[in-house]
Amino acid sequence: MTEPASEEVKVQVLEYLGKVSKAKNADIARSINVKKAEVDRAVNELAREGKVEFLYIGTSYVKLAGKED
């Protein structure tokens, strides 16, 4: 079983997504200076919690749930 995401990384992801309309996981990872695998885990957990949602516009993006562009 995969290790749960760090609460610190989840907070950083949410803070970053609060500043942009949408982002790819790789871009989030670069911006908050953590490994993409950590961001992937955090985003998946945040999606299950209803805090972020996935967008599929030719490629996949993530954004804060309910946040309009």
C-alpha positions in Angstrom: 0.0 0.0 0.0 1.2 3.5 -0.8 2.3 5.8 2.0 -0.2 8.7 2.5 0.7 12.2 1.3 2.3 14.6 3.7 -0.1 17.1 5.2 2.5 19.8 4.5 2.6 18.9 0.8 -1.2 18.9 0.6 -1.3 22.4 2.2 1.3 23.6 -0.3 -0.7 22.2 -3.2 -3.8 23.9 -2.1 -2.0 27.2 -1.6 -0.5 27.0 -5.1 -3.8 26.1 -6.7 -5.3 29.2 -4.9 -3.0 31.4 -7.0 -3.6 29.8 -10.4 -6.6 28.8 -12.4 -5.3 25.3 -13.1 -2.0 23.4 -13.2 -0.4 20.1 -14.1 1.0 18.0 -11.3 4.5 18.4 -12.7 4.2 22.2 -12.6 2.9 22.1 -9.1 5.9 19.9 -8.0 8.4 22.3 -9.6 6.8 25.3 -8.0 6.7 23.9 -4.5 10.0 22.1 -4.9 8.9 18.5 -4.1 8.9 15.3 -6.2 6.1 14.8 -8.6 5.2 11.5 -7.0 4.5 13.3 -3.8 2.3 15.8 -5.6 0.5 13.0 -7.3 -0.3 11.4 -4.0 -1.4 14.7 -2.5 -3.6 15.6 -5.4 -5.3 12.2 -5.4 -6.0 12.4 -1.7 -7.3 16.0 -2.1 -9.6 14.9 -4.9 -11.0 12.1 -2.8 -11.6 14.7 -0.1 -13.4 16.9 -2.6 -10.9 19.8 -2.3 -9.6 19.6 -5.9 -11.0 18.4 -9.1 -9.4 17.1 -12.3 -9.9 18.9 -15.7 -9.3 17.1 -19.0 -8.6 19.6 -21.7 -6.5 17.7 -24.2 -4.3 16.8 -21.2 -5.2 16.6 -17.5 -5.0 19.5 -15.1 -6.1 20.0 -11.5 -7.8 23.0 -9.8 -9.4 23.9 -6.6 -12.9 22.4 -6.4 -15.5 25.0 -7.2 -13.0 27.7 -8.2 -13.9 29.5 -11.4 -11.3 30.7 -13.9 
